[in-house]
């Protein structure tokens, strides 16, 4: 039996290939294994289950690490087949190793191997195993969209957090000046006052530390009002980024639909391409059908003979 080529391995491990049965099975197996790993870590934290099924948890951990290790090595080996990586496989693999998802894949298996070389706290290792849940990011269009928005809005969000950090320092410093004599335990220093400033400015308000002087209460009220807008600023930037990213994704799908409907006929390979693009972009079925209906109306308006029905909306197409 011939071994799969490097390109075929890349195609199998690549996400979002709706027309590739082997790739879909691979995705389902890996998603299921990651989910079971997270469940195992949670159940293992129960002393009764850990004592009764300790051997099972250990065997399952060894099996999971073996699978994740093979997956990581195959991804590293086939990284040179990713489009746009150039002619140098070594550099392509180095770039792959530095990507966030590759780092997550490495973290998913590294604690297990570290246990053979260094004396590591087993409780710490169990907590690190929970990081395997981030491997699911690769298979979630929503999480991919979130990471894309965070990357695009990084400078704006960073600026908002910088301003918030400066306000926290100012609030802690001024509160320290007016409260440290009345409450030396709670506001004995600026770092200690920063706890109150952070809890107040993030609108959490635990109430474990509060100003008692008149000036401190007035200042706390002003800070609370100002912080409402400052804390909402990063959320607004994220919401704006999400809206823009979704608009671009819909536009990309609309452009693809226009190309497909240029001749008024949707062929089998074009159906596959549309379905794959829909999954990659995270376009809902309702949105895809609406875009197809709009494209159909435009295509029909140009006139032409009958050419079958649209696979998404069922409308008749013309050429």
Secondary structure as GFF3:
##gff-version 3
##sequence-region A 1 319
A	DSSP	alpha_helix	6	13	.	.	.	ID=ss1
A	DSSP	alpha_helix	21	44	.	.	.	ID=ss2
A	DSSP	alpha_helix	47	52	.	.	.	ID=ss3
A	DSSP	alpha_helix	54	78	.	.	.	ID=ss4
A	DSSP	three_ten_helix	79	81	.	.	.	ID=ss5
A	DSSP	alpha_helix	89	97	.	.	.	ID=ss6
A	DSSP	alpha_helix	100	114	.	.	.	ID=ss7
A	DSSP	alpha_helix	122	129	.	.	.	ID=ss8
A	DSSP	three_ten_helix	130	139	.	.	.	ID=ss9
A	DSSP	alpha_helix	141	152	.	.	.	ID=ss10
A	DSSP	alpha_helix	154	179	.	.	.	ID=ss11
A	DSSP	alpha_helix	190	201	.	.	.	ID=ss12
A	DSSP	alpha_helix	214	260	.	.	.	ID=ss13
A	DSSP	three_ten_helix	261	263	.	.	.	ID=ss14
A	DSSP	alpha_helix	268	281	.	.	.	ID=ss15
A	DSSP	alpha_helix	285	301	.	.	.	ID=ss16
A	DSSP	beta_strand	306	309	.	.	.	ID=ss17
A	DSSP	beta_strand	316	318	.	.	.	ID=ss18
###
